[in-house]
Amino acid sequence: MSYLGKNCFVLDLDGTVYVGDRPIQGAVDFILRRREDCDFYFLSNNTSKGPSTYIKKLNGMGIPAEARHLLSPTLPLVAYLRVSGLDRAYLVGNRDYAAALAEAMPELYIGPEGAQAVILAYDTELTYEKLKISTHLLQKPETVYLATHPDLVCPDPEGPLPDVGSFTALYEKTVGRLPERIFGKPDPAVLDPLPSLYTREEMVMVGDRLSTDKKLAENAGIDFVLVLSGEATAEDAAGEERRPWRTVRDLGEL
């Protein structure tokens, strides 16, 4: 079974499935209507929340999501740490994400003592003490500098909030360094392991951002559906050299 020739829908979350705590009803209805025909995966760059938080939120909106349906920058981050032999890192992140990272990589020591790397996540509990510790570590050239994703802002019903991309600008001004590796959209590694389960023609990315969601689709060689329920407008899409496969008001119109 499939819909529009697609067996695998990868959905951005904020701006696509919901805005803040408000579900986008058309998107919810589409998922429930098509879930017997297609596989749905949920992808967010937002590393201020762990998998259990996302599952609870989606389930509360009536969407039967499980941990296996969630994609995030954590999977490629952990793979990179293991391949690089990095098992001690200082995390600039909140408690929810620290718990999620510890669960994904139990052998990782998360703390400043002997830290081989600084991991910059979307820290909604950011303090000056964390900035001080991480800044001191990043002044050592041997400390590896990693960021979970590049988003400048996080959408909020009352207006955009500073995200990891804004934090990296602060560190650049302070220590003159940029992350050596940035995970999450638009890096196609965030889609692992889907390419081993579906052909590129069977997959489609759905999102509201051109700079991350559309770029990810292009980098992965899959089609892209732009929803106008979040950041991008129809005028923004019209200015793109490569147009989206589909542009709809929200997923319910697809």
N, C-alpha and C positions, 0 to 999 in steps of 0.2 A: 504494500500500500504506500501511497505517497500523495502529495498535494503540490500541484504546479510542477511536477517532476522532481520535487525535493523530498528526501527522506529524513533529513537532519536540519533542524532549525536551531541556530545558536542565537539566543536572545540576550542582548544587553538588558540590564535591569532598570536602574534609575533613569527615567525619561522614556522608557520603552514599555516596561511592564507596570511600573508605578512611578509616581513622583512623590518623593518623601515617603509618607505613610499612606498616601492615597492611591489605591489601585486604579489603573487605566482600564476601565471595564471592557472596552473593545478587545484589548490584548488578553485579558483573562478569559473572555468568552471564546476567543480564537483558540487558545491553548486547550481549553476543555472540549471544544468542538472537534479539534483535529488530533488529539493525543492518541487516538486509536490508529490513525493513518501515518503519523510521523513521530520521530523522536525529538524531544525538546531538551536543550541544554541551556543553562543560565550562566552568563558570564559577566563578571563585574571586575573592574580594576580596583574598586574600593576595598582597601585593606584596613579599614577601621572595624570590620566585622568578620567573625569567624563563620565557618560553614553552618554550624547549628543555628546561628542568628538568622542567616538567610533562609534556611529551611523553615524555621518557625514563622518567619514573615510571609513567605510564599504560601505555606500551608494555611496561615490565617486568612489569606485572600482566596482560599479555595483551590489553590494550585497544588496538586499532589507531587511535589518535588522531593527527591531524596538526595543524599550526599553524592551519589554517583552522577547526578545531573548537574553538579556545580563545577564550574571552571573558574580559575582565578590565577593571579600571578604567582601564587604560592608553589604550585607544582613545578614550573620551570626554575623558580628561585631555589627550591630544595635540590633539584637535579644539578644545578650549577654549583651549589655549595659542596655537594658530595663529589662531583667530578673534580673540583678544584682542591679537595682535601681541606676545606674550611669547616671546622667544627666548634669554633668559638667566635661569637659575634655579639656586638652591642646593637640592640634593637631600639630604634626610635619609633615606638609604636605603642598602642594602647593595650590594656590587659586582655581584651577579647582577642586581638590578633596575636599577642604573645602566646596565649594558650593554643591558638590554632596552629601556629608555627611549631610549637613544642610537640604537638600531637603529630604533625606531618613529619617532623624530624626529631625523634626522641633523643638522638645522640648529640644534638646541638646544645652546647652551653650558651645560654643567653645572659650576658653580663659584661661588664667592662674589663674584668681581670683577664689579661692575656688575650684580649679580643684581636682576632685576625682581620675582622671586617666590621664595618658599620652598615647596618641595614636600615634604610629610611623608608618607613611606611606612612600611611595616612594616620597620623597620631592625633586623635581627638582629645588626648590627655597630655598634650605637649606642655612641658615645664622648662623653665630656664635652666634647671639643673641638668636635664637631658641634653639641652643644647650645649651646655658647657662641657659635659663629658664627651659627647660625640665630636665636638669641635677639637678638643684636645687630642682625641684619637686620630682624627683626620689630618692633623698637622704632622703625623708620622707618615712618611711616604710609603712605608710598607703596609699600611692599613688599607685593605680593599674597600672600596666605596660602592655600595649597591643601592638601588632604589626599586621599590616594588612596581611603580608605574609612573608615567610622565604627566598625568593630568594636572593642569594648572589650578583648576577649581573643581569643587564638588557641588552639584546642583542642590539647591535648597528652596523650598517654597517661598522663602522671604528674600532670596537672592543668593548668588554664588558665594561659596566659602573657599578659603585657601586650602589647596590640596598639595600633594607631594611635589608637583612641578614648581609651585610657589616656594615650598620649603628649600628646594635645591638652589633657587636663586639666592636665598639667604646665606646658605653655606658657600656658594660661589663668591659672594661678596666678602665673606669672612675668611675663608681659607684658600680661595682661588682654585677650588677643585669642583669638577662635575662628576657624577657617577660614572664608573667604568662600565657598568651594565645596568640597563633599565629594563625591567620585565613588564608583563602585562601588554594590553593593546597599545600599539598596533603590531607588536612582535608576534608572529604566527605561532611561536612555541607555546603560547597560552592555550592553543587549541588541542595540544596533545592530550589524549591519544586518538582523537577523532579521525585523523587522516588514515589510520590503519583500519578503521571500521566503515568508512564511507568514501566514495569517490568525490573529487572536487565538484563534479556536476550535481551530485546529490545533496550538497551542503549549501546553506545560505546563512549569511549573517544579517541580523536585524538590529538596527540601532538608531540613535538620534544624533550621533556626533559624526561629523565628516572626518575630523582629524584623528580619531581613534577607531571608531567602528568601521567606517568606510575604508580607511587606510588598512586596517587589519584584513578586511575581505580582499582587498587588492593584493596585499602581501602574501595571502594564503592561496590566491587564485580561485576564489569562490565568489558567487554572486552576492550582492548587497541590496537589502531593502531599507530605505530611509523612512523612518516614521517622524512625523512632524509634531509629535506629542512631547518633545523635549527641547533640545538646544537649537538644532538647525532649522532653517526655514526653507520654503520652496525656492526663494530667491538665492539662498546660499547654494542650493543644489544646482540651480541653473547656471551658476558661475563656474562649476566644476568642469574640467576638461573631459573627465570620464563620468558620465551620468550613472546614478544608481540603476540597478536592474528594475526596481519598482520604487515609487514614492507614494506613500499613503498617509492619510491624516493620523491614523493609528493602526495597530496590527489588525484590528477588527475589520478594516477595509480591504485587506489582502484577499 
